């Protein structure tokens, strides 16, 4: 099921036909990629903070 037609009715009072095309796999793909990026940023910042606390880098003020 690559896409879903949300408005299957072809009959309209004003002669206007509205079609909404939802691409579910594409939405899920981008949600997964976004989640991976967010987890990577959180893990990376925590790891870098841990490295600073244990003296791996010098803190310059």
C-alpha positions in Angstrom: 0.0 0.0 0.0 2.2 2.8 -1.3 -0.5 5.5 -1.2 -4.1 5.9 0.0 -6.8 7.9 -1.7 -8.6 9.7 1.1 -11.4 11.1 -1.0 -12.8 8.4 -3.3 -16.1 10.2 -4.1 -16.1 11.6 -7.7 -19.5 13.3 -7.3 -19.3 16.9 -6.0 -22.0 19.6 -5.7 -19.8 22.4 -7.2 -18.0 20.3 -9.8 -14.8 20.4 -7.7 -12.9 17.2 -7.2 -10.3 17.1 -4.4 -7.8 14.3 -4.1 -5.5 13.8 -1.2 -2.6 11.4 -1.8 -0.8 10.1 1.3 2.5 8.3 0.7 2.7 6.3 4.0 6.1 4.5 3.3 7.8 7.9 2.5 6.4 9.4 5.8 7.7 6.4 7.8 11.1 6.5 6.1 11.6 10.2 7.0 10.3 9.6 10.6 12.8 6.9 11.0 15.7 9.0 9.6 14.7 11.9 11.9 14.6 9.6 14.9 18.0 8.2 14.2 19.4 11.8 13.8 17.9 12.9 17.1 19.2 9.9 19.0 22.7 10.4 17.4 22.7 14.1 18.5 21.7 13.2 22.1 24.3 10.3 22.3 27.0 12.5 20.8 26.5 15.4 23.1 26.4 13.2 26.2 29.6 11.4 25.1 31.3 14.7 24.4 30.3 16.0 27.8 31.6 12.9 29.4 34.9 13.3 27.6 35.2 16.9 28.8 34.5 15.9 32.4 37.2 13.2 32.3 39.9 15.5 30.8 40.1 14.2 27.3 40.0 17.8 26.0 41.1 20.9 27.7 38.4 23.4 28.5 39.5 26.9 27.2 37.8 29.8 28.9 
